[in-house]
Amino acid sequence: MDWQDWPLAYRLLLQGNLAQENVLGVWFSSMVLLMAGSAFLLCFAAEPRDERRSVFRFGWLFLGLVFVGLSLDDSDHSTKDWPYGGPTPRGA
């Protein structure tokens, strides 16, 4: 039996299993981290370049790079051969 023959309800239930990788929850958390990192980088770009406070401006850059890095790390943990997460069925 191939994974494509499995019922749709079972495949949707597998998307709620957050213990597995390559599920909807992992994608959502990766996108939230990416949006937060992008917002921090926009704050860095929009902050005026004041010579007295230029050191504090790099906090936005640091936070932006950390959050974008976490997003890339989170999205990198996906299985390549199984599109629905969960245990790989035998014979697949």
KOLDRENRO-826649 format. One record per residue: residue in three letters; x, y, z of N, C-alpha, C, CB in turn; residue number from 1. Coordinates in nm, 3 decimals, always signed. Glycine has a CB too. Example, Ala and Ser with C-alpha at 12.3 -4.5 7.8 and 13.67 -1.06 7.14 Angstrom:
2
residu_n.px_n.py_n.pz_ca.px_ca.py_ca.pz_c.px_c.py_c.pz_cb.px_cb.py_cb.pz_num
ALA_+1.319_-0.569_+0.780_+1.230_-0.450_+0.780_+1.320_-0.330_+0.780_+1.131_-0.447_+0.905_1;
SER_+1.285_-0.225_+0.708_+1.367_-0.106_+0.714_+1.290_+0.003_+0.787_+1.408_-0.060_+0.572_2;
This chain:
92
residu_n.px_n.py_n.pz_ca.px_ca.py_ca.pz_c.px_c.py_c.pz_cb.px_cb.py_cb.pz_num
MET_+0.084_-0.118_+0.000_+0.000_+0.000_+0.000_+0.089_+0.124_+0.000_-0.096_+0.000_+0.122_1;
ASP_+0.070_+0.211_-0.093_+0.147_+0.333_-0.105_+0.085_+0.441_-0.017_+0.154_+0.378_-0.252_2;
TRP_+0.163_+0.541_+0.025_+0.111_+0.647_+0.112_+0.003_+0.729_+0.042_+0.223_+0.739_+0.158_3;
GLN_+0.002_+0.729_-0.091_-0.100_+0.804_-0.164_-0.237_+0.737_-0.155_-0.060_+0.820_-0.309_4;
ASP_-0.240_+0.610_-0.118_-0.366_+0.538_-0.103_-0.427_+0.556_+0.036_-0.345_+0.391_-0.131_5;
TRP_-0.357_+0.618_+0.127_-0.408_+0.637_+0.263_-0.525_+0.734_+0.261_-0.297_+0.687_+0.357_6;
PRO_-0.619_+0.720_+0.352_-0.733_+0.813_+0.355_-0.689_+0.955_+0.388_-0.837_+0.766_+0.459_7;
LEU_-0.763_+1.050_+0.336_-0.729_+1.191_+0.356_-0.733_+1.228_+0.503_-0.825_+1.280_+0.277_8;
ALA_-0.825_+1.173_+0.579_-0.836_+1.206_+0.721_-0.709_+1.166_+0.796_-0.958_+1.136_+0.784_9;
TYR_-0.652_+1.053_+0.763_-0.529_+1.009_+0.829_-0.413_+1.102_+0.794_-0.494_+0.864_+0.790_10;
ARG_-0.406_+1.142_+0.669_-0.297_+1.232_+0.628_-0.312_+1.368_+0.694_-0.296_+1.248_+0.475_11;
LEU_-0.435_+1.415_+0.716_-0.455_+1.541_+0.786_-0.422_+1.529_+0.934_-0.599_+1.589_+0.769_12;
LEU_-0.451_+1.414_+0.994_-0.415_+1.392_+1.134_-0.264_+1.391_+1.153_-0.474_+1.261_+1.184_13;
LEU_-0.192_+1.343_+1.055_-0.046_+1.343_+1.064_+0.009_+1.486_+1.068_+0.015_+1.268_+0.946_14;
GLN_-0.061_+1.582_+1.010_-0.014_+1.721_+1.012_-0.020_+1.781_+1.151_-0.098_+1.806_+0.917_15;
GLY_-0.101_+1.725_+1.240_-0.110_+1.775_+1.377_-0.007_+1.714_+1.470_-0.245_+1.750_+1.430_16;
ASN_+0.069_+1.617_+1.424_+0.170_+1.552_+1.507_+0.295_+1.638_+1.509_+0.201_+1.409_+1.455_17;
LEU_+0.311_+1.719_+1.613_+0.424_+1.812_+1.619_+0.553_+1.744_+1.659_+0.394_+1.923_+1.716_18;
ALA_+0.548_+1.616_+1.695_+0.670_+1.542_+1.725_+0.744_+1.505_+1.597_+0.639_+1.416_+1.806_19;
GLN_+0.676_+1.512_+1.484_+0.737_+1.480_+1.355_+0.783_+1.609_+1.286_+0.638_+1.403_+1.265_20;
GLU_+0.860_+1.591_+1.182_+0.906_+1.705_+1.103_+0.827_+1.711_+0.973_+1.057_+1.697_+1.075_21;
ASN_+0.836_+1.823_+0.905_+0.770_+1.844_+0.777_+0.618_+1.837_+0.790_+0.818_+1.741_+0.675_22;
VAL_+0.566_+1.903_+0.895_+0.423_+1.914_+0.915_+0.386_+2.062_+0.915_+0.378_+1.844_+1.047_23;
LEU_+0.258_+2.090_+0.914_+0.210_+2.227_+0.904_+0.257_+2.314_+1.020_+0.059_+2.228_+0.898_24;
GLY_+0.262_+2.260_+1.141_+0.305_+2.337_+1.257_+0.450_+2.382_+1.247_+0.287_+2.256_+1.382_25;
VAL_+0.536_+2.298_+1.194_+0.677_+2.335_+1.177_+0.691_+2.444_+1.072_+0.762_+2.211_+1.137_26;
TRP_+0.615_+2.433_+0.965_+0.618_+2.537_+0.861_+0.568_+2.670_+0.918_+0.532_+2.496_+0.740_27;
PHE_+0.460_+2.666_+0.997_+0.404_+2.788_+1.055_+0.504_+2.855_+1.149_+0.274_+2.757_+1.129_28;
SER_+0.568_+2.777_+1.235_+0.664_+2.837_+1.328_+0.784_+2.894_+1.254_+0.711_+2.734_+1.430_29;
SER_+0.824_+2.830_+1.146_+0.935_+2.881_+1.065_+0.897_+3.015_+1.000_+0.975_+2.779_+0.958_30;
MET_+0.773_+3.025_+0.952_+0.728_+3.151_+0.890_+0.714_+3.262_+0.993_+0.595_+3.130_+0.818_31;
VAL_+0.671_+3.230_+1.115_+0.659_+3.331_+1.221_+0.798_+3.384_+1.258_+0.589_+3.273_+1.346_32;
LEU_+0.894_+3.294_+1.270_+1.031_+3.337_+1.299_+1.088_+3.423_+1.186_+1.121_+3.216_+1.323_33;
LEU_+1.058_+3.387_+1.063_+1.106_+3.465_+0.949_+1.044_+3.604_+0.946_+1.077_+3.391_+0.818_34;
MET_+0.914_+3.613_+0.975_+0.849_+3.745_+0.977_+0.903_+3.831_+1.091_+0.697_+3.731_+0.990_35;
ALA_+0.927_+3.771_+1.207_+0.983_+3.848_+1.319_+1.123_+3.897_+1.285_+0.985_+3.762_+1.448_36;
GLY_+1.204_+3.810_+1.226_+1.339_+3.851_+1.187_+1.337_+3.959_+1.081_+1.417_+3.731_+1.136_37;
SER_+1.245_+3.951_+0.987_+1.233_+4.054_+0.884_+1.190_+4.187_+0.946_+1.132_+4.012_+0.776_38;
ALA_+1.101_+4.182_+1.044_+1.058_+4.304_+1.112_+1.175_+4.368_+1.186_+0.942_+4.275_+1.209_39;
PHE_+1.258_+4.287_+1.252_+1.375_+4.341_+1.321_+1.473_+4.403_+1.221_+1.446_+4.231_+1.402_40;
LEU_+1.491_+4.340_+1.107_+1.582_+4.397_+1.006_+1.526_+4.526_+0.948_+1.606_+4.295_+0.894_41;
LEU_+1.394_+4.535_+0.934_+1.334_+4.661_+0.889_+1.352_+4.771_+0.992_+1.185_+4.641_+0.859_42;
CYS_+1.342_+4.735_+1.120_+1.367_+4.834_+1.226_+1.511_+4.882_+1.222_+1.335_+4.774_+1.364_43;
PHE_+1.603_+4.791_+1.193_+1.744_+4.831_+1.181_+1.763_+4.928_+1.065_+1.833_+4.708_+1.161_44;
ALA_+1.697_+4.900_+0.954_+1.711_+4.988_+0.836_+1.643_+5.122_+0.857_+1.654_+4.919_+0.712_45;
ALA_+1.535_+5.124_+0.934_+1.459_+5.248_+0.953_+1.515_+5.335_+1.066_+1.315_+5.216_+0.981_46;
GLU_+1.597_+5.279_+1.151_+1.652_+5.355_+1.264_+1.746_+5.464_+1.212_+1.728_+5.260_+1.363_47;
PRO_+1.725_+5.587_+1.258_+1.814_+5.694_+1.210_+1.957_+5.671_+1.257_+1.763_+5.832_+1.259_48;
ARG_+2.049_+5.712_+1.174_+2.191_+5.693_+1.205_+2.242_+5.809_+1.289_+2.275_+5.679_+1.074_49;
ASP_+2.218_+5.800_+1.417_+2.266_+5.900_+1.512_+2.400_+5.853_+1.567_+2.162_+5.924_+1.627_50;
GLU_+2.500_+5.939_+1.563_+2.634_+5.897_+1.603_+2.644_+5.868_+1.752_+2.734_+6.002_+1.564_51;
ARG_+2.560_+5.931_+1.833_+2.566_+5.905_+1.977_+2.502_+5.772_+2.013_+2.499_+6.018_+2.053_52;
ARG_+2.403_+5.729_+1.939_+2.329_+5.608_+1.973_+2.350_+5.497_+1.869_+2.181_+5.639_+1.986_53;
SER_+2.456_+5.503_+1.794_+2.475_+5.406_+1.687_+2.499_+5.264_+1.739_+2.590_+5.448_+1.600_54;
VAL_+2.549_+5.253_+1.862_+2.575_+5.120_+1.917_+2.444_+5.045_+1.940_+2.654_+5.130_+2.049_55;
PHE_+2.340_+5.113_+1.987_+2.213_+5.048_+2.017_+2.139_+5.008_+1.889_+2.126_+5.140_+2.100_56;
ARG_+2.172_+5.070_+1.779_+2.108_+5.039_+1.652_+2.138_+4.896_+1.607_+2.153_+5.138_+1.546_57;
PHE_+2.253_+4.846_+1.644_+2.294_+4.713_+1.601_+2.223_+4.602_+1.678_+2.443_+4.697_+1.616_58;
GLY_+2.148_+4.636_+1.781_+2.065_+4.538_+1.849_+1.957_+4.484_+1.757_+2.002_+4.599_+1.974_59;
TRP_+1.899_+4.574_+1.674_+1.798_+4.531_+1.577_+1.859_+4.434_+1.476_+1.737_+4.652_+1.503_60;
LEU_+1.980_+4.466_+1.433_+2.048_+4.379_+1.336_+2.077_+4.243_+1.398_+2.179_+4.444_+1.287_61;
PHE_+2.125_+4.242_+1.522_+2.155_+4.116_+1.590_+2.029_+4.031_+1.605_+2.218_+4.143_+1.728_62;
LEU_+1.921_+4.091_+1.654_+1.797_+4.017_+1.671_+1.742_+3.967_+1.537_+1.693_+4.104_+1.742_63;
GLY_+1.751_+4.051_+1.434_+1.704_+4.010_+1.302_+1.780_+3.891_+1.248_+1.714_+4.125_+1.206_64;
LEU_+1.911_+3.894_+1.261_+1.992_+3.783_+1.210_+1.969_+3.655_+1.291_+2.140_+3.820_+1.214_65;
VAL_+1.948_+3.669_+1.423_+1.921_+3.551_+1.506_+1.788_+3.488_+1.466_+1.921_+3.590_+1.655_66;
PHE_+1.684_+3.570_+1.450_+1.553_+3.515_+1.418_+1.548_+3.456_+1.276_+1.446_+3.623_+1.432_67;
VAL_+1.612_+3.521_+1.182_+1.618_+3.465_+1.046_+1.698_+3.336_+1.046_+1.680_+3.567_+0.946_68;
GLY_+1.805_+3.332_+1.123_+1.883_+3.208_+1.134_+1.804_+3.095_+1.197_+2.009_+3.233_+1.215_69;
LEU_+1.725_+3.126_+1.301_+1.640_+3.025_+1.362_+1.535_+2.975_+1.263_+1.573_+3.081_+1.487_70;
SER_+1.483_+3.065_+1.183_+1.384_+3.026_+1.083_+1.445_+2.932_+0.980_+1.326_+3.150_+1.014_71;
LEU_+1.564_+2.965_+0.934_+1.631_+2.879_+0.836_+1.666_+2.744_+0.896_+1.758_+2.947_+0.782_72;
ASP_+1.706_+2.744_+1.023_+1.739_+2.618_+1.089_+1.613_+2.534_+1.108_+1.806_+2.644_+1.224_73;
ASP_+1.502_+2.598_+1.142_+1.377_+2.526_+1.162_+1.324_+2.469_+1.031_+1.272_+2.618_+1.225_74;
SER_+1.338_+2.543_+0.923_+1.288_+2.493_+0.794_+1.382_+2.390_+0.733_+1.268_+2.610_+0.697_75;
ASP_+1.506_+2.384_+0.780_+1.603_+2.288_+0.727_+1.576_+2.147_+0.778_+1.744_+2.330_+0.764_76;
HIS_+1.503_+2.134_+0.887_+1.478_+2.003_+0.947_+1.354_+1.938_+0.887_+1.462_+2.016_+1.099_77;
SER_+1.356_+1.916_+0.761_+1.242_+1.850_+0.698_+1.290_+1.723_+0.629_+1.171_+1.945_+0.595_78;
THR_+1.204_+1.624_+0.630_+1.240_+1.500_+0.563_+1.220_+1.516_+0.414_+1.157_+1.380_+0.618_79;
LYS_+1.310_+1.462_+0.340_+1.307_+1.483_+0.195_+1.218_+1.381_+0.123_+1.448_+1.476_+0.139_80;
ASP_+1.205_+1.261_+0.180_+1.139_+1.156_+0.105_+0.993_+1.132_+0.147_+1.215_+1.029_+0.120_81;
TRP_+0.944_+1.198_+0.251_+0.810_+1.169_+0.299_+0.734_+1.299_+0.316_+0.814_+1.091_+0.432_82;
PRO_+0.637_+1.330_+0.231_+0.575_+1.462_+0.228_+0.473_+1.489_+0.338_+0.510_+1.482_+0.099_83;
TYR_+0.428_+1.388_+0.414_+0.321_+1.412_+0.510_+0.365_+1.397_+0.654_+0.208_+1.319_+0.484_84;
GLY_+0.492_+1.387_+0.682_+0.539_+1.370_+0.819_+0.498_+1.234_+0.871_+0.484_+1.480_+0.909_85;
GLY_+0.523_+1.212_+0.996_+0.483_+1.085_+1.055_+0.574_+0.972_+1.013_+0.340_+1.053_+1.017_86;
PRO_+0.544_+0.854_+1.058_+0.630_+0.741_+1.024_+0.618_+0.703_+0.877_+0.595_+0.620_+1.112_87;
THR_+0.728_+0.671_+0.818_+0.728_+0.627_+0.678_+0.669_+0.487_+0.672_+0.873_+0.630_+0.617_88;
PRO_+0.568_+0.465_+0.589_+0.509_+0.332_+0.583_+0.606_+0.231_+0.523_+0.379_+0.334_+0.501_89;
ARG_+0.586_+0.106_+0.557_+0.675_+0.001_+0.503_+0.654_-0.013_+0.354_+0.650_-0.135_+0.573_90;
GLY_+0.763_-0.030_+0.285_+0.755_-0.050_+0.142_+0.752_+0.079_+0.062_+0.636_-0.130_+0.110_91;
ALA_+0.755_+0.194_+0.131_+0.753_+0.322_+0.058_+0.894_+0.367_+0.029_+0.678_+0.430_+0.137_92;
